[in-house]
Amino acid sequence: MRILRNLRMIGIALACVVAGGTAGFHFIEGWPWFDGFYMVVTTLTTIGYQEVHPLSHAGRVFNVLVIVAGVSLALVAVGAITQALLEFELQSFFGRRKMERDISRLSDHYIICGAGRVGRSAARELARRPVPFVIIEQNEAKAVRYRGEWLMMIGDATQDQTLRDARVERALGLVAATTTDATNLYIVLTARGLNPNLKIIARASEEDAEKHLRTAGADSVVSPYLFAGQRIAQSFLRPNVVSFLDTATTHLGMDLEIDEIVVPRDSPFAGKTIESSRIRQDSGVIILAIRRERGMRFNPSSDDRIEPGDCLIAMGEPSQLTHLEQMAATRA
């Protein structure tokens, strides 16, 4: 940062003046080192004590040079510090105003309540897509830490006004990811009351909390500890399966993803079979399953028909999946 670099240079210059002044009084006047240092300090700080020892004509000339150099640098340092503080305050003020404006414009976005490890992991995945989202964090220090990376709000997500400020009425989904089940329960209750159509996913630390969170209005409940235990066991029992899922969902190794493609009613795929749609030939992706209202059809055959409103669970490279999504959205 330019201001910090300037302050560092001024500090080095002042240190050189002190060292040079101390050496000058030592060699010109023959004073002890400490007396020379003491004389420089009292001179630069303009305290006005009397001279440590009587000065010769050469010593007075040298002292004038020390005064001019030291006081000039001190004034420059005061100006630089004032400028730094002013710019910091202005940047903070305008940064907050810009963030407030960006949040006020949000629509079809997601709200993450809690900037802990779970909340930050969710934020990274949403940012990778990318989709709009805002994080609500009550801890000001943690919120300021990640403010430059994501849209952050400082507030209590259990309060109606905080969620309204995050535009919960226009949001698509909300994640209750604080560290306590009780807080997540209050967040779910508040959010569900403000937006009945909101998709809510809640974090649960205790096993008994899942039932209460679903009763409060959560559509889905995730337990990091339960997931971690299952993952550890599967790493022992089915290591190759776990490696495949890592590749497809966390992008380790191959550039491979699993995504879902919605088939609109006027899509060219609607009413066709997997084979006649030529999805594999034209896009290069693999259809793993078809999700529809009456259930999930895993490993569909080439004769399975794609119906309007179906959700295709597909695997492929990101560019291939994007191409398939564009194909599905094209009107027949």
C-alpha positions in Angstrom: 0.0 0.0 0.0 1.4 3.4 -1.0 0.7 5.2 2.2 2.3 2.5 4.4 5.3 2.6 2.1 5.6 6.3 2.5 5.3 6.1 6.3 8.0 3.4 6.3 10.3 5.7 4.4 9.7 8.6 6.7 10.4 6.4 9.7 13.7 5.3 8.2 14.6 8.9 7.4 13.9 10.0 11.0 16.0 7.1 12.3 18.8 8.3 10.1 18.5 11.8 11.4 18.6 10.6 15.0 21.6 8.4 14.3 23.4 11.1 12.3 22.7 13.7 14.9 24.0 11.5 17.7 27.2 10.8 15.7 27.6 14.5 14.9 27.5 15.7 18.5 29.8 12.9 19.4 32.5 13.7 16.8 32.1 17.5 16.6 31.7 18.3 20.3 33.3 15.1 21.7 30.2 14.3 23.8 29.4 10.8 25.1 27.1 8.9 22.8 24.1 9.0 25.2 24.5 12.8 25.6 24.4 13.2 21.9 21.3 11.0 21.6 19.6 12.9 24.4 20.4 16.2 22.7 18.9 15.0 19.4 15.7 13.7 21.0 15.1 17.0 23.0 15.8 19.0 19.8 13.5 17.0 17.5 10.6 16.9 20.0 11.0 20.7 20.6 10.7 20.2 24.4 13.0 23.2 25.0 15.4 21.8 27.6 18.8 23.6 27.8 21.8 22.3 26.0 23.4 19.2 27.6 26.8 20.9 27.2 27.8 24.3 25.8 27.9 24.2 22.0 30.7 25.5 19.8 30.0 27.5 16.7 30.3 24.4 14.6 28.0 22.5 17.0 25.3 25.2 16.7 25.4 25.1 12.9 25.1 21.3 13.0 22.2 21.6 15.5 20.4 24.0 13.1 20.7 21.3 10.4 19.3 18.7 12.8 16.4 20.9 13.7 15.5 21.7 10.1 15.7 18.1 9.0 14.0 16.6 12.0 11.1 19.0 12.2 10.5 18.8 8.5 10.3 15.1 8.6 8.1 15.2 11.7 5.7 17.5 9.8 5.7 15.3 6.8 5.0 12.2 9.0 2.0 14.0 10.7 0.6 14.9 7.2 1.1 11.3 6.0 -0.6 9.8 9.0 -3.5 12.3 8.7 -3.9 11.4 5.0 -3.8 7.6 5.9 -6.5 8.0 8.5 -8.6 10.1 6.3 -8.4 7.7 3.3 -9.1 4.8 5.6 -12.2 6.4 6.9 -13.4 7.4 3.5 -12.8 3.9 2.1 -14.6 2.3 5.0 -17.5 4.7 4.6 -17.9 4.4 0.9 -17.2 0.7 1.0 -20.1 0.2 3.5 -22.4 2.3 1.4 -21.5 0.4 -1.8 -22.1 -2.9 0.0 -25.4 -1.7 1.3 -26.4 -0.7 -2.2 -25.3 -4.1 -3.6 -27.3 -5.9 -1.0 -30.4 -3.8 -1.6 -30.3 -4.8 -5.3 -30.1 -8.5 -4.6 -32.8 -10.7 -6.1 -33.1 -14.5 -6.6 -30.1 -14.8 -4.3 -29.0 -16.9 -1.3 -28.5 -15.9 2.3 -25.9 -17.6 4.4 -26.3 -17.1 8.2 -23.0 -17.6 9.9 -19.4 -17.2 8.5 -18.0 -20.3 10.3 -16.4 -23.2 8.5 -19.7 -24.5 7.1 -20.9 -21.1 6.0 -17.6 -20.3 4.3 -17.5 -23.6 2.5 -21.1 -22.9 1.2 -20.0 -19.4 0.2 -17.0 -20.7 -1.8 -19.2 -23.2 -3.7 -21.8 -20.5 -4.5 -19.1 -18.1 -5.6 -17.6 -20.7 -7.9 -20.9 -21.0 -9.9 -21.2 -18.0 -9.6 -24.6 -17.1 -8.0 -25.5 -14.0 -5.9 -25.4 -14.4 -2.2 -24.9 -12.5 1.1 -23.5 -13.7 4.4 -24.9 -12.5 7.7 -22.4 -12.7 10.6 -22.9 -11.4 14.1 -19.2 -11.3 15.0 -18.0 -8.0 13.6 -14.3 -9.0 13.5 -15.1 -12.1 11.4 -17.4 -10.1 9.1 -14.8 -7.4 8.5 -12.2 -10.2 7.7 -14.2 -11.6 4.8 -15.9 -8.3 3.7 -13.5 -7.8 0.8 -14.2 -11.3 -0.5 -18.0 -11.6 -0.3 -21.0 -9.5 0.5 -21.2 -9.4 4.3 -23.7 -8.0 6.7 -23.1 -7.6 10.4 -26.2 -8.5 12.4 -28.3 -11.0 14.2 -30.0 -13.3 11.7 -32.7 -14.3 14.2 -34.1 -10.8 13.9 -36.8 -9.9 11.4 -35.2 -6.6 10.3 -31.8 -8.2 9.7 -33.3 -10.8 7.3 -35.4 -8.0 5.7 -32.2 -6.0 5.1 -30.8 -9.1 3.4 -33.8 -9.0 1.1 -35.1 -12.4 2.3 -38.5 -11.8 0.7 -36.7 -11.9 -2.8 -34.3 -14.7 -1.9 -34.3 -18.2 -3.4 -32.7 -20.0 -0.4 -31.2 -19.6 3.0 -28.6 -21.5 4.9 -28.8 -21.5 8.7 -25.1 -22.4 9.5 -24.4 -20.9 12.9 -22.6 -23.1 15.5 -25.6 -23.6 17.8 -28.8 -25.5 17.0 -30.9 -23.1 19.0 -29.8 -20.1 16.9 -30.4 -22.0 13.7 -33.8 -23.0 15.0 -34.7 -19.3 15.5 -33.3 -18.4 12.1 -35.4 -21.0 10.4 -38.6 -19.9 12.2 -38.0 -16.2 11.4 -37.1 -16.8 7.8 -40.0 -19.1 7.1 -42.4 -16.5 8.5 -41.0 -13.9 6.3 -40.9 -16.0 3.1 -43.0 -19.1 3.0 -41.6 -20.1 -0.4 -38.0 -19.9 0.7 -35.8 -23.0 0.5 -34.1 -23.4 3.8 -31.2 -25.7 4.6 -30.1 -25.8 8.3 -27.0 -27.2 10.0 -27.5 -29.5 13.0 -24.9 -30.4 15.6 -27.0 -32.7 17.7 -29.0 -35.7 16.3 -32.2 -34.6 18.1 -32.1 -31.2 16.5 -33.0 -32.4 13.0 -36.6 -33.1 14.0 -37.0 -29.7 15.5 -35.4 -27.9 12.6 -37.7 -29.6 10.1 -40.7 -28.9 12.3 -39.7 -25.2 12.3 -39.7 -25.1 8.5 -36.3 -26.3 7.3 -36.5 -28.2 3.9 -33.3 -30.0 4.5 -31.0 -30.6 7.5 -27.3 -31.3 7.3 -25.2 -32.6 10.1 -21.4 -32.1 9.5 -20.5 -34.6 12.2 -22.7 -37.3 10.8 -21.5 -36.7 7.3 -17.8 -36.7 8.5 -18.4 -40.1 10.2 -20.0 -41.6 7.1 -17.2 -40.2 4.9 -14.5 -41.8 7.2 -16.2 -45.2 7.1 -16.7 -45.1 3.3 -13.1 -44.1 2.9 -12.2 -47.5 4.5 -14.9 -49.6 2.8 -15.3 -48.0 -0.6 -12.2 -45.9 -1.2 -12.6 -45.8 -5.0 -16.2 -44.7 -4.8 -15.1 -41.9 -2.5 -12.3 -40.9 -4.9 -14.8 -40.8 -7.8 -17.2 -38.6 -5.8 -14.3 -36.3 -4.9 -13.4 -36.0 -8.5 -17.0 -35.3 -9.6 -18.1 -32.9 -6.8 -14.9 -31.2 -5.4 -12.9 -31.0 -8.6 -9.9 -33.0 -7.5 -7.8 -34.3 -10.4 -10.0 -34.4 -13.5 -12.0 -31.4 -14.6 -15.3 -33.2 -14.0 -18.7 -32.1 -12.5 -22.1 -33.5 -11.7 -24.9 -31.0 -12.3 -28.6 -30.9 -12.8 -30.3 -29.7 -16.0 -34.0 -28.8 -15.9 -36.0 -29.6 -19.1 -38.6 -26.9 -19.8 -41.8 -27.7 -21.5 -40.7 -26.2 -24.8 -37.3 -27.8 -24.7 -36.2 -29.8 -27.8 -35.5 -32.8 -25.4 -39.1 -32.9 -24.1 -40.9 -36.0 -25.3 -37.8 -37.7 -26.7 -35.9 -40.7 -25.5 -32.4 -40.6 -24.2 -31.2 -42.1 -27.5 -33.2 -39.8 -29.8 -32.2 -36.7 -27.9 -28.6 -37.3 -28.9 -27.4 -35.7 -25.6 -24.4 -38.0 -25.4 -23.4 -37.5 -29.0 -23.9 -33.7 -29.2 -22.7 -32.6 -25.7 -20.5 -35.5 -24.5 -22.1 -35.7 -21.0 -23.4 -38.8 -19.3 -27.0 -38.9 -17.9 -26.7 -40.6 -14.5 -30.4 -40.2 -13.5 -33.7 -38.5 -14.2 -35.4 -36.8 -11.4 -39.2 -36.3 -11.7 -42.1 -35.7 -9.3 -42.8 -39.4 -8.9 -39.2 -40.4 -8.0 -35.7 -40.8 -9.2 -34.8 -42.9 -12.2 -31.2 -44.1 -11.8 -29.1 -45.2 -14.8 -31.8 -44.5 -17.4 -31.7 -46.7 -20.5 -31.6 -45.4 -24.0 -35.4 -46.0 -24.3 -36.3 -43.9 -21.3 -38.4 -40.9 -22.3 -37.5 -37.3 -21.1 -40.7 -35.6 -20.0 -41.3 -31.8 -19.6 -40.2 -30.6 -16.2 -37.7 -33.5 -15.7 -34.4 -32.7 -14.1 -31.4 -34.5 -15.7 -28.6 -35.5 -13.4 -25.6 -35.2 -15.7 -21.9 -35.7 -15.5 -19.3 -34.1 -17.7 -16.8 -31.3 -18.0 -18.0 -27.8 -17.0 -18.1 -26.6 -20.7 -20.0 -29.7 -21.7 -22.6 -29.2 -19.0 -23.0 -25.5 -19.9 -23.5 -26.5 -23.5 -26.2 -29.1 -22.5 -27.9 -26.5 -20.3 -28.1 -24.1 -23.3 -29.4 -26.9 -25.6 -32.1 -27.8 -23.1 -33.2 -24.1 -22.8 -33.5 -23.7 -26.5 -37.1 -23.6 -27.7 -38.1 -26.5 -29.9 
